[in-house]
Amino acid sequence: MVSKVERERAALEAAEQDVAERRRKLAQMEKEEAEKELARLVRKVGHARAVRLLELAVSVKPKSAIEALEKMEPAGQKQAS
């Protein structure tokens, strides 16, 4: 016979496994969403320009490139990152 404590322990372990699986699925969904957004933006500017933008950003440090571009961005066009 299984005691109440053992049943509760088993239920808790099952719930923890469920949470871990849901976190893995969420991470996968977030990755897919980011890939779709990247693909959308690349389509907007074109592949060659996207590559050139990334090369330039890397050469001047990504953080500096983002800050400089954000200063140039028109008001009302800001996107949540």
C-alpha positions in Angstrom: 0.0 0.0 0.0 1.3 3.4 -0.9 1.2 6.1 1.8 -0.3 9.5 1.4 3.2 11.0 1.6 4.5 8.7 -1.2 1.5 9.6 -3.4 2.1 13.3 -2.8 5.8 12.9 -3.6 5.0 11.1 -6.9 2.4 13.8 -7.8 4.9 16.5 -7.1 7.6 14.8 -9.2 5.1 14.5 -12.1 4.1 18.2 -11.8 7.8 19.2 -11.8 8.4 17.1 -15.0 5.4 18.7 -16.6 6.7 22.2 -15.7 10.1 21.3 -17.2 8.5 20.0 -20.4 6.4 23.2 -20.7 9.5 25.4 -20.2 11.2 23.4 -23.0 8.2 24.0 -25.3 8.1 27.7 -24.4 11.8 28.1 -25.2 11.2 26.4 -28.5 8.2 28.6 -29.3 10.2 31.7 -28.4 13.1 30.6 -30.7 10.7 29.9 -33.5 9.0 33.3 -33.0 12.4 35.1 -33.0 13.4 33.2 -36.2 10.2 34.3 -37.9 10.7 37.9 -36.9 14.3 37.8 -38.2 13.1 36.3 -41.5 10.4 39.0 -41.8 12.9 41.8 -41.2 15.5 40.3 -43.6 12.8 40.1 -46.3 12.0 43.8 -45.6 15.6 45.1 -46.2 16.9 42.3 -48.4 19.4 39.6 -47.7 22.5 41.5 -48.8 21.6 44.7 -46.8 20.8 42.6 -43.7 24.2 40.9 -43.9 25.9 44.3 -44.4 24.0 45.8 -41.5 25.1 43.0 -39.3 28.7 43.2 -40.4 28.8 46.9 -39.7 27.1 46.4 -36.3 29.7 43.8 -35.3 32.6 46.0 -36.5 31.4 48.9 -34.2 30.2 46.8 -31.4 26.5 45.8 -31.4 25.5 47.9 -28.4 27.0 51.0 -29.9 25.3 50.3 -33.3 21.9 49.8 -31.6 22.3 53.0 -29.6 23.2 55.0 -32.7 20.4 53.6 -34.8 17.9 54.2 -32.0 18.9 57.9 -31.9 18.2 58.1 -35.6 14.8 56.4 -35.3 11.8 58.8 -35.8 9.6 59.3 -32.7 6.5 57.1 -32.8 8.4 54.4 -34.6 9.9 52.8 -31.5 9.4 49.1 -31.1 9.5 47.2 -27.8 12.5 45.0 -27.7 
